[in-house]
Amino acid sequence: MKIIRDKESMRALAITEKAAGRRIGFVPTMGALHEGHASLVRAAVAQDDVSVVSIFVNPTQFAPHEDLDTYPRTFEADCALLEELGVDVVYAPERASLYPDGYATYVTVEGLSEGLCSLSRPHFFRGVATVVTKLFATVLPDRAYFGQKDAQQCAIIKRMATDLDLGVEIIEMPIVREPDGLAMSSRNRYLSESERHEALRISAALRKAEALLAAGERDAATLLRRVRTEMAPLPVDYAVLVDAATIAPVTRVEGEVLLAVAVNMGSARLIDNIKYKAPVTPSASDRLKSEESVSCC
């Protein structure tokens, strides 16, 4: 496994691999890896010719009051795990390499970057979109893998890759959970034992909502009211039901929707979600046509 620190070497390797006809799979991370990251890495290793994982704690997605300085950094352990998983290249650039003095260019995806996490973290998605664009320009991936836990981020990256003609296929992978249901996150290690126990209300609330959806509930207000009741007394940042593709709020469940929540637990901010695709119900005219077709045979 190669560890590359400078963007020139990383780009040169990527150009060589692509010239040889090999497909590059890429997993961008901020390190402090867990099984959620590992699931993305396994997919890249299995599906692509060359697997690249970046480790970079991106300063532009942190506000001054957030945990940039204390964000967990476990580089040696991360590299050991990635080698065990069969990764070909770890790209770990220095901050000055990506953001030299005088840096002044940022990427903003309008529309999708509004609402949900941006309400309390208005800086966040500009920083994410910028660093991912820069990483794509250096790693030159054919595919990039992201987790559904960051569903709004996934939607933004998909739109950005399409709008900017980046030529990268964005693969969204399912949420990976602890055995007790808590969505895996690098920030889970911030939780005290009591906070960790209370945080289980989040996934329990989403399971209740999923059961209601499966039973036919389609009213957004009813679903969200139940979710907030199940999560009480946790300090909820948001609980919303939105269109899965556009991240626009919906009042009723039609097509594919995203039920997303965020909770502030001590020094940790936890996000989680479920996606649900409502079955298509035939219209009265469609049912009549079907009945006529059957009666004619």
Number of C-alpha atoms within 10 A of each C-alpha: 15 12 16 16 16 15 20 12 14 22 17 12 17 21 16 11 16 16 10 9 10 15 19 23 28 31 24 22 18 18 23 20 22 14 13 21 25 16 18 24 26 16 17 25 19 12 14 17 15 21 26 27 28 21 23 20 21 18 17 19 20 19 13 10 6 13 14 15 11 7 15 17 17 13 16 11 13 17 21 11 15 22 15 10 14 15 21 16 21 24 23 21 19 15 12 9 12 16 16 10 8 6 9 7 7 14 16 15 17 12 11 20 23 15 18 23 21 15 13 11 14 17 16 19 26 19 19 22 23 19 22 19 18 17 22 20 13 20 23 24 25 19 20 25 22 25 19 20 24 16 26 24 20 20 20 24 23 17 18 20 18 14 10 9 9 15 13 19 15 20 18 18 18 16 19 21 15 11 8 10 15 20 21 22 23 18 15 18 13 17 17 13 10 8 15 15 12 16 22 15 21 26 23 17 21 24 16 15 22 18 12 15 17 14 9 12 15 16 15 18 14 14 25 20 12 16 24 20 13 18 22 13 10 17 13 17 16 17 21 21 26 23 20 22 17 16 22 17 17 17 13 17 21 16 12 14 23 24 24 24 26 19 19 15 19 11 13 18 16 22 22 22 22 21 18 17 14 15 11 8 9 10 9 9 9 11 12 12 12 13 11 11 10 9 8 7 5
